[in-house]
Amino acid sequence: MSISRICTIALLLFITITTAQAREYRYSDAHLHFVDFFQESDGTAKLIEAMDAGGIDHVMISGIPVAKKWHENEPKRPRYYAGDDAPVYWYSATDVIVAAAMNELDGEQRKRFHPFLSGFNPNDKNADAHIRRMLELDPGLWQGIGEVFTRHDDITALTEGDTPRANNEALARVYHLASEFDLPVMLHSNITSKRERNPLYLAELEEPLRNHPHTRFIWAHAGTSMELHRHQEKLDFLLPTVSRLLDDYPNLYIDLSWTMLRPYLLDASGKPRKAWLELVERHPTRFMLGSDVVGRFDNLAEGMQAFEPFLDALPEEVAHQVARDNFLAILPRKDQASIR
C-alpha cells in the first residue's frame, strides 16, 4: 500500500473519530423512579440539578409500585428490597408522592417531566378502575402507565400475594384503558428465570403485544435484570428474540436501561457490539435510554452518559433519536405540543 493511500485512510479515520467525539447529546431518561423502595427521595431540586449536569432535557418519572416492609423481627432497617426476607407490598400512595412533587414545580420545569402512574396491584381486576379514578382526580397530569412489575426476580419472590403475569386478565383491562387514554405502558416482564436458558416467560409478553395492537408497550430492560446477569452472564437468545418481536409488533418499544449496557450493547472491553448496532439502525424509532435510578440522583448523569460509546457508533441522526427523541415521540398526542 502506498504512503499516500495510508495517509488518506489515517485521515479518514481521524475525521470519523473526531466527529464521533464531537457529538453532544441531549437526553430523555425514559425510566426513572422518583422514590426508592421505602418511598423516599432526594427530591425534585436534586433531580433537576442532576438533569442539568447530565444534559437530560426530559424524564419519565414514576414512583415504585411496592414498598419494602421493615419486619417486626428485624432489628435493623433494610437498605434495599433484597436486604432481608421481609416482603414488599403494593403501595398506591407512590403516585400521590409523584403528583405532589410535580405540583411543586413551576410551569417551565414541569414541561421536562412526564409522570407515569404505577401504584396499583397488577393482579387486581379493579386496577383499571383505580387508574381511571387517578386520571380523573388530576386531569392532564399522567402521561403513561408503569413501570408495571410482573416477573421480576427477587421482587417477584418477595411480593405479598400471587405473582403477576403480563398476560393476566387484570392487566388486559389496564391495556384497554391505556389505549383509550393514549397512554404508553412500561412493563417489566423478565424473559426467563434465573436458571432457564430459554425464553421461558416470553409468551406472557407476546400475548398482550398481539392482543392489544393499539397499546404502545415499552419493555423495560428488554426482559433482562441484574439477577439474571448474576446467574446467567449473557442470554444468547435475547438478540434474535428482540429482533423478531420488533419485526412482528409495531407497538413494541425497547428501554435500553442499565442492565442492557453490558453485556449486550457493549462487550467486555467497552466496544459496541455490531449486531445490536445493526438492530437499532433497522428500527431507529423503537429504542430509548433509561437510567432506572430509584430515588437517588447523584449518579444520574454518569448513568446516561455511559451509553455514549454505543451512541457514537450509530449514525448521528439515529443516535440523537435514541438518546432523546424516541421516548418523547411515544407520549400521548395531547402532550406533544408542550415538548421542546
DRENKOLMAR-767593 format. One record per residue (C-alpha): x, y, z; residue in one letter. Coordinates in Angstrom, 2 decimals. Example, Ala and Ser with C-alpha at 12.3 -4.5 7.8 and 13.67 -1.06 7.14 Angstrom:
# DRENKOLMAR-767593
R      xx      yy      zz residu
R   12.30   -4.50    7.80      A
R   13.67   -1.06    7.14      S
***
This chain:
# DRENKOLMAR-767593
R      xx      yy      zz residu
R    0.00    0.00    0.00      M
R    1.38    3.43   -0.94      S
R    2.23    6.07    1.64      I
R   -0.41    8.41    0.17      S
R   -3.05    5.66    0.50      R
R   -2.05    5.06    4.14      I
R   -2.24    8.79    4.85      C
R   -5.68    9.04    3.27      T
R   -7.02    6.15    5.37      I
R   -5.47    7.62    8.51      A
R   -7.05   10.99    7.77      L
R  -10.49    9.43    7.23      L
R  -10.18    7.50   10.49      L
R   -9.16   10.67   12.31      F
R  -12.13   12.56   10.87      I
R  -14.52    9.75   11.80      T
R  -13.22    9.50   15.37      I
R  -13.14   13.27   15.81      T
R  -16.69   13.61   14.51      T
R  -17.94   10.97   16.92      A
R  -16.10   12.55   19.82      Q
R  -17.50   15.97   18.91      A
R  -21.10   14.84   19.25      R
R  -23.03   16.40   22.08      E
R  -26.10   14.51   23.19      Y
R  -29.21   15.77   24.85      R
R  -31.09   13.04   26.67      Y
R  -34.52   11.87   27.64      S
R  -34.41    9.48   30.57      D
R  -37.17    7.01   29.72      A
R  -37.02    5.10   33.03      H
R  -36.64    6.98   36.32      L
R  -38.13    6.27   39.75      H
R  -38.64    9.36   41.90      F
R  -38.66    7.24   45.08      V
R  -36.86    4.17   46.38      D
R  -38.37    1.01   47.86      F
R  -39.10    2.89   51.09      F
R  -40.89    5.62   49.10      Q
R  -38.15    8.13   49.93      E
R  -36.42   10.52   47.52      S
R  -33.63   13.08   47.15      D
R  -36.35   15.44   45.90      G
R  -37.02   17.50   42.80      T
R  -34.31   20.12   43.42      A
R  -31.54   17.50   43.36      K
R  -33.18   15.74   40.42      L
R  -33.25   18.93   38.35      I
R  -29.65   19.66   39.31      E
R  -28.63   16.18   38.14      A
R  -30.62   16.56   34.91      M
R  -28.92   19.85   34.12      D
R  -25.48   18.37   34.84      A
R  -26.13   15.44   32.52      G
R  -27.74   17.19   29.57      G
R  -31.05   15.48   30.35      I
R  -33.90   17.55   28.93      D
R  -36.78   15.23   29.82      H
R  -37.52   12.35   32.20      V
R  -40.17    9.73   32.56      M
R  -40.88    9.95   36.28      I
R  -42.72    7.31   38.28      S
R  -42.96    6.01   41.79      G
R  -42.32    2.40   42.73      I
R  -45.46    0.27   42.99      P
R  -44.25   -1.69   46.02      V
R  -42.84   -0.74   49.42      A
R  -40.39   -2.78   51.47      K
R  -41.64   -3.89   54.87      K
R  -39.45   -3.40   57.95      W
R  -40.45   -6.55   59.72      H
R  -41.11   -6.57   63.46      E
R  -38.42   -9.26   63.91      N
R  -35.68   -7.29   62.15      E
R  -33.58   -5.07   64.49      P
R  -32.06   -3.06   61.62      K
R  -33.98   -1.35   58.85      R
R  -33.08   -2.92   55.47      P
R  -31.44   -0.62   52.95      R
R  -32.85   -2.30   49.82      Y
R  -35.72   -4.60   48.90      Y
R  -33.34   -7.58   48.94      A
R  -31.78   -6.62   52.27      G
R  -33.66   -9.32   54.17      D
R  -36.51  -11.79   53.73      D
R  -39.31   -9.39   54.70      A
R  -41.88   -8.92   51.92      P
R  -42.77   -5.98   49.74      V
R  -46.39   -4.94   49.33      Y
R  -48.39   -2.96   46.76      W
R  -48.31    0.74   47.62      Y
R  -50.76    3.07   45.84      S
R  -49.59    6.22   47.65      A
R  -46.46    6.21   45.48      T
R  -48.48    8.09   42.84      D
R  -49.58   10.68   45.40      V
R  -45.90   11.36   46.16      I
R  -45.10   11.83   42.46      V
R  -48.13   14.06   41.89      A
R  -47.23   16.26   44.88      A
R  -43.66   16.64   43.57      A
R  -44.94   17.66   40.13      M
R  -47.32   20.22   41.59      N
R  -44.40   21.95   43.33      E
R  -42.68   22.74   40.02      L
R  -43.04   25.95   38.04      D
R  -44.51   25.81   34.56      G
R  -41.24   25.71   32.65      E
R  -39.66   22.96   34.76      Q
R  -42.91   20.99   34.71      R
R  -42.62   20.57   30.92      K
R  -39.49   18.43   31.42      R
R  -41.30   15.78   33.48      F
R  -43.56   13.04   32.13      H
R  -45.28   11.23   35.04      P
R  -46.26    7.58   34.72      F
R  -48.84    6.11   37.08      L
R  -47.70    2.88   38.77      S
R  -49.38    2.47   42.17      G
R  -51.72   -0.45   41.57      F
R  -51.80   -4.22   42.05      N
R  -51.45   -5.90   38.61      P
R  -53.32   -8.96   39.93      N
R  -56.42   -6.96   40.86      D
R  -59.18   -6.68   38.27      K
R  -60.13   -3.43   39.99      N
R  -56.79   -1.93   38.85      A
R  -58.25   -0.29   35.75      D
R  -60.97    1.37   37.84      A
R  -58.31    2.71   40.23      H
R  -56.24    4.07   37.33      I
R  -59.30    5.73   35.80      R
R  -60.04    7.33   39.16      R
R  -56.48    8.69   39.40      M
R  -56.68   10.11   35.88      L
R  -59.93   11.88   36.73      E
R  -58.61   13.23   40.05      L
R  -55.72   15.03   38.35      D
R  -56.65   15.65   34.70      P
R  -53.70   16.13   32.37      G
R  -51.04   15.03   34.86      L
R  -50.35   11.42   33.89      W
R  -48.67   10.66   30.56      Q
R  -48.17    6.90   30.87      G
R  -48.61    3.79   32.98      I
R  -45.78    1.94   34.68      G
R  -43.32    0.65   35.50      E
R  -45.67   -2.30   35.92      V
R  -43.97   -5.09   37.88      F
R  -44.73   -8.62   36.71      T
R  -41.92  -11.24   36.52      R
R  -39.14   -9.52   38.44      H
R  -36.63  -11.87   40.12      D
R  -36.46  -11.43   43.88      D
R  -39.14   -8.74   43.89      I
R  -41.49  -11.36   42.48      T
R  -40.47  -13.77   45.23      A
R  -40.89  -11.16   47.98      L
R  -44.17   -9.62   46.84      T
R  -47.12  -10.48   49.02      E
R  -49.81  -12.34   47.07      G
R  -49.69  -14.07   43.70      D
R  -47.05  -13.40   41.06      T
R  -48.41  -11.03   38.41      P
R  -48.22  -12.07   34.75      R
R  -48.12   -9.61   31.89      A
R  -50.92  -11.57   30.20      N
R  -53.39  -11.82   33.08      N
R  -56.97  -10.57   32.92      E
R  -56.40   -7.67   35.31      A
R  -53.69   -6.21   33.11      L
R  -55.70   -6.81   29.94      A
R  -58.21   -4.36   31.38      R
R  -55.37   -1.90   32.08      V
R  -54.10   -2.20   28.50      Y
R  -57.56   -1.40   27.14      H
R  -57.68    1.68   29.34      L
R  -54.20    2.72   28.22      A
R  -55.35    2.62   24.61      S
R  -58.48    4.61   25.48      E
R  -56.40    7.40   27.06      F
R  -53.49    7.18   24.58      D
R  -51.03    6.24   27.35      L
R  -47.88    4.15   26.77      P
R  -47.30    1.26   29.19      V
R  -43.86    0.46   30.62      M
R  -43.82   -3.22   31.50      L
R  -41.22   -5.15   33.47      H
R  -41.54   -8.78   32.43      S
R  -38.41  -10.91   32.66      N
R  -37.86  -13.03   29.61      I
R  -36.75  -16.03   31.66      T
R  -35.94  -17.23   35.16      S
R  -32.55  -17.21   36.84      K
R  -31.75  -20.76   35.72      R
R  -33.61  -21.47   32.49      E
R  -31.52  -20.80   29.39      R
R  -34.52  -20.25   27.14      N
R  -37.21  -17.53   26.82      P
R  -39.38  -19.20   29.46      L
R  -41.78  -16.28   30.01      Y
R  -41.82  -14.84   26.50      L
R  -45.45  -15.84   25.86      A
R  -46.54  -13.69   28.81      E
R  -45.22  -10.62   26.98      L
R  -46.10  -11.63   23.45      E
R  -49.78  -12.28   24.15      E
R  -50.58   -8.68   25.14      P
R  -48.49   -7.35   22.24      L
R  -50.62   -9.42   19.89      R
R  -54.00   -8.83   21.60      N
R  -53.57   -5.08   22.19      H
R  -52.15   -3.68   18.95      P
R  -53.35   -0.14   19.75      H
R  -51.44    0.00   23.04      T
R  -47.82    1.15   23.00      R
R  -45.61   -1.06   25.18      F
R  -42.15   -0.14   26.50      I
R  -40.36   -3.35   27.51      W
R  -38.19   -2.45   30.49      A
R  -34.58   -3.67   30.03      H
R  -35.80   -5.90   27.16      A
R  -36.66   -8.52   29.78      G
R  -33.24   -8.59   31.46      T
R  -32.31   -7.82   35.07      S
R  -29.43   -7.71   37.49      M
R  -30.38  -11.09   38.96      E
R  -30.49  -12.75   35.55      L
R  -26.99  -11.45   34.87      H
R  -25.81  -12.70   38.23      R
R  -26.92  -16.25   37.44      H
R  -26.61  -16.19   33.63      Q
R  -23.99  -13.76   32.43      E
R  -25.48  -13.35   28.95      K
R  -28.69  -14.59   27.35      L
R  -27.69  -15.73   23.88      D
R  -31.30  -15.89   22.72      F
R  -32.08  -12.27   23.65      L
R  -30.93  -10.58   20.43      L
R  -32.84  -12.83   17.99      P
R  -35.90  -12.69   20.23      T
R  -35.93   -8.89   20.43      V
R  -35.31   -8.69   16.69      S
R  -38.29  -10.92   15.88      R
R  -40.59   -9.11   18.30      L
R  -39.75   -5.74   16.78      L
R  -40.45   -7.12   13.31      D
R  -43.75   -8.65   14.38      D
R  -45.17   -5.98   16.71      Y
R  -45.04   -2.30   15.72      P
R  -46.45   -1.39   19.16      N
R  -43.30   -2.59   20.98      L
R  -40.52   -0.25   22.14      Y
R  -37.33   -1.20   23.97      I
R  -35.98    0.51   27.09      D
R  -32.18    0.14   26.97      L
R  -31.65    0.89   30.63      S
R  -28.56   -0.12   32.55      W
R  -28.83   -3.93   32.53      T
R  -28.72   -3.79   28.73      M
R  -25.47   -1.81   28.54      L
R  -23.27   -4.77   29.42      R
R  -23.02   -7.49   28.24      P
R  -25.37   -6.68   25.34      Y
R  -24.70   -3.24   23.84      L
R  -21.01   -3.20   24.82      L
R  -18.57   -6.09   25.07      D
R  -16.13   -6.65   27.95      A
R  -13.68   -4.12   26.51      S
R  -16.37   -1.46   26.13      G
R  -16.64   -1.83   22.36      K
R  -20.14   -1.58   20.82      P
R  -21.50   -4.87   19.57      R
R  -22.15   -4.80   15.83      K
R  -25.30   -6.94   15.93      A
R  -27.04   -4.61   18.38      W
R  -25.98   -1.56   16.37      L
R  -27.46   -3.11   13.27      E
R  -30.72   -3.88   15.08      L
R  -31.07   -0.31   16.33      V
R  -30.33    1.03   12.85      E
R  -33.02   -1.26   11.42      R
R  -35.57    0.04   13.96      H
R  -34.31    3.57   14.65      P
R  -37.51    4.83   16.32      T
R  -38.05    1.90   18.68      R
R  -35.22    2.20   21.22      F
R  -34.79    4.61   24.15      M
R  -32.43    5.06   27.09      L
R  -33.20    4.91   30.78      G
R  -31.24    5.24   34.00      S
R  -33.62    3.22   36.24      D
R  -32.39    5.17   39.26      V
R  -34.51    4.76   42.39      V
R  -34.91    7.93   44.45      G
R  -31.22    8.89   44.47      R
R  -29.84   11.09   41.71      F
R  -26.11   11.52   42.35      D
R  -25.19    9.09   39.55      N
R  -27.91   10.06   37.08      L
R  -25.68   11.95   34.65      A
R  -23.00    9.27   34.75      E
R  -25.55    6.55   34.09      G
R  -26.93    8.22   30.98      M
R  -23.53    9.22   29.61      Q
R  -22.33    5.61   29.92      A
R  -24.26    4.93   26.69      F
R  -22.11    7.34   24.67      E
R  -19.76    4.68   23.20      P
R  -22.78    2.88   21.79      F
R  -24.42    6.09   20.57      L
R  -21.20    7.25   18.93      D
R  -21.12    4.07   16.83      A
R  -24.61    4.75   15.43      L
R  -25.37    7.14   12.57      P
R  -25.66   10.57   14.15      E
R  -29.35   11.07   13.41      E
R  -30.22    7.68   14.86      V
R  -28.06    8.32   17.92      A
R  -29.96   11.52   18.73      H
R  -33.27    9.74   18.25      Q
R  -32.28    7.02   20.71      V
R  -30.77    9.46   23.19      A
R  -33.69   11.88   23.33      R
R  -36.45   11.89   20.75      D
R  -37.85    8.35   20.64      N
R  -39.19    8.50   24.19      F
R  -40.89   11.82   23.55      L
R  -42.48   10.52   20.37      A
R  -44.47    7.81   22.15      I
R  -46.06   10.12   24.73      L
R  -49.75   10.99   24.38      P
R  -50.51   13.20   21.41      R
R  -52.11   15.81   23.68      K
R  -48.75   16.32   25.41      D
R  -46.62   16.65   22.28      Q
R  -47.28   20.39   21.85      A
R  -45.51   21.31   25.09      S
R  -42.33   19.33   24.32      I
R  -39.26   21.18   23.14      R
***
